[in-house]
Amino acid sequence: MSINHLINKAQIAKRFAQAQQSYDGHAWVQQKICQNLSVLMDQYLEKQALSTVLDIGCGSGQLSHLIAEKIQVDEWFLNDLYPEIKVHYSDFKQVNFLIGDIEKLSLDMPLDLVVSSSALQWVKEIDGVFSKVSRQLKLNHLLCFSTFGRQNLTEIRQLTGHGLDYLSELELKLSLEKNGFEILHFSESLEMMPFEHPKQILQHLKATGVTATAKKFRWNKSTLHTFYEAYEALIFQLGDGQKIYPLTYHPIYCIARRIK
């Protein structure tokens, strides 16, 4: 099951590396998603200690640190595209950094748990990733992840014509089942972030690295003016007359167990 054939992983790595210092200060929705995923995991994870955990697209460690607060992990395998992530894990004792594209990296370790938050939407071939994870994940152990659905950043796609091609809920479910997983939990929500001006929205996107989607789009005085003007059609008017410019996130949450 393939999507996003034109994604440039080198460009993605560059954008997220550039946004590393600003990411945690602006990725409020991603932090909330990590917290929601962590709470969901508490309902299904029975063990208080795990031998090996893989975090795909670990970034600044928003999810890994939440897990480490609750569960003793003997050995971490932390994956992301760029090596600068290492600075966020100085307090982790036993860490193996898997720097590179998860679609191309080989996994040869048995895993007790695989997690990922706000990262799998960048994958071109989700079947290959789920298959790879299934081969290494121990039987009856969990894959817990969040990703984004088709209404994610819908305002940006509507106004610029650019954005990722997200998998549907059905496509994700079929891929998981095809690769030996039983879905224990699957849910979605819409999170609207309010801004006072479209310029702040662009600054937010740049600070969180997601501008890697705009492959051929270039901002200049003309395109910015057009963008700002078009965003007026999407505003919410509050009771006091204040204008709110919305930006929509569409998180999907999944807890799946390897059964074959």
N, C-alpha and C positions, 0 to 999 in steps of 0.2 A: 504494500500500500504506500504509494509514493505521493509526496506533495513538495511544493517549493523547490523545483528543480534548479531555479536560478539563484538560490541562496549561496552566498559566498562566505564560507566559514572563516576565511582569513579576515574578511571585512567585519564579521561579527566579533571575532576575537579582538580586533583593533578597537571597535567601538566600546566594548565592555571594559577593556583595559583602560581606555581613556576615561570612562565613567566610574572607575573603581572608587575614587575618593569621594565622589558625590552620590554614589548609588544609595547607600543606607540612609542618607539624609532626605532622599526624595522618593524612595521605593516603598511608600507607605502601604499601598495595596499589596505588593509582594510580601511585605512583612506580615500583614494581616492574613494573607493566604497561607504562609508558613505556620502561623499560629493555629489557624483552622485545621490544617492538615495534621499538625501535631496532636491536637485534641482528638481528631478522628482516629489517629493511630493508637491512642491510649485505649480506645474501646476494643481494639483487636489484638494488640501486642500483649501476650501473656507473660513473656520473659522480662525479668529485671536486669538481665545481663545477656550480651550477645558477643559472639566471637568476632564476627566480621560484618561490617556494614559498608555498602557502596552508596555514595551520594553522587548522582549524575547531574552535572551542571551546578556544582556546589556554590560557586560564586563567593560572596563574602561570608558565607556560613550561617545565614539566617536560620535555616532549617537544622543544620548539623548541630549548632549550639543548643537549640531547643531540645533536640534528642539527647545530647550529652548531659543535659541537666537532669534528665529523668532515668536514663538507662546507662549502665556500665557497658562500654564497648571496648573490647580488647584490642581491636585493630580496625582502623578506618582506611577506606580506599576512596579518595576524593578526586573526582574528575571535573575538569573544566578545560576550556580552550586555551587559556593564557596563564603563564606561570606566576603572574603577580598575585594570584589568589593565596599563595602560600603564607603571606604575612598575616592573614586572618586566623591562622590555626596554630599560633605559637604555644597555646596552652593545651594542645592535643598531644598526648604522649606517643602513641604508636600510629603514625600516619604514613600512608603510601600515596603520593600524588600521581595521578594518571592524567598527565597533561596532553590534551589532544582531542580530536573528534571521536566521540564515543562510538560513532558508526564505523570507525576504522581501527580503533584500539582492540587488541585481543584481551579477553578476560580468561584467566586460568585459575582463579581462586574460588573455592567454595564460599558461598555467601549466606549469611543468616537473614539479612534484610537488605533490600534495595529501595532507596528513596530518591525522589527528584521533585523539585518545586520550581515552577515557572521556567522550565528549560526545554521540555520535550517538543514544544511548538517549533523549535529551530531544527528539528530532525527532518531529514528528507525522506527516509524510509523507515517508518515506525515498526513495521514487521521485523526488520532486521535487528532493531534494538530490543524488542520484546523477546525475540528468539534467543539472542545472545544472553540476556538476563535470565531467561528460563533455564538455559543450559547450566548456569553457574549457581542459581539460587537453589537451596536445599528444598527437598520435597515438603510441601505443606507450610513453607515459609512465605513471607509477604513481600510484595512490590507495592509501595505506597507513593503516589505521585499526585501532583497538581499540574495542569497545563491550561491552555486557553482555548475557548470555543470561538465559533464563527462571528459572534457579535463583539469580539474584542477590538477595542480602538476603532469602533465602527465610524465614528465621526471623522477620523483621519482618512480612512479609505474613501468615505463619501466625498470629502472635499479635495483630496489629492489624487485619488485613484491608486494609491500605493498601500501595501500592507501584506502580511503573510496570508497564505492560503491555509486556513486551519482545518483540521480534521473534524468531522461531525462526531457527535456522541456515539452514533451507531457504528461508525468506522473504527473508533477506538475500541469499543466493546468487541466487535468481531475480530479485530487483530489480537486482542488479549486472549480470547477463547481459542482462536486458531493456534496460539502458541502455548497452550497448556495451562491457562489461568482460569480460576473461578473468581468471578467478580463478587466481592462481599459488600462493597459499598460503591455507589456511583451517584454523584450529585453535581449540580451546577448552580451558579448564582450570577447576578449582575451587580457590579460595584461601580457607582458613579462618583467620580472625583470632581468637585467643583473648583473652578478657577475664576478669577476676576477679569482675565484678559487672555485671548488666544496666544499671546506672546509667552505667557507663563506655561501654557500647555507645551509649546515647543521646547522651552527650557527644561521642563520636567522630563520630556521624552529623551532629550539629549543627555540629561543627568543620569538617566536609568539605562542608557545604552541601546534603546530600541530603534534608534534612527538607522540602524543597519538594514532596515527593510527598504529604505528609499534608494534603490540601486541607481536610477538615472535621474532622479528628481533633485533639482538644485533650488535652494532658496535665494531669491534676490528681491530687490525693492518691489518689483511688479508682482511676483508670486506671493510675497508676504502680504501685500495690500489686498490681493484677491482672496487669500486665505482668511485674513481678518474679517473682511467684508462678508464673505460667505458664511462664516461661523455665526454671524448675527442671527441667521435663520434658526439656529439650534439653541439659542439661549433660553434659560428659565428666568422669569421675572418674579422676584420676591415681593412680599407685601409692602416693603419699604421702598420699592422701586429699584432695588439693587439688581444688577444683571449677573447671572451665574452662567458661565460657559462650561458645559459638561464634557467629561471624558469618560467613556465607558470601558470597564474591564469585565471580562466574561470568564471567570475561573471555573474549571472543572476539577473535581476531586475524585480520586479512585483508590480503593483498597482492594488488591487482588491477591489471591493465594495460588501458588503453583501446585497443581494437583496431578500433573503428569509430565 
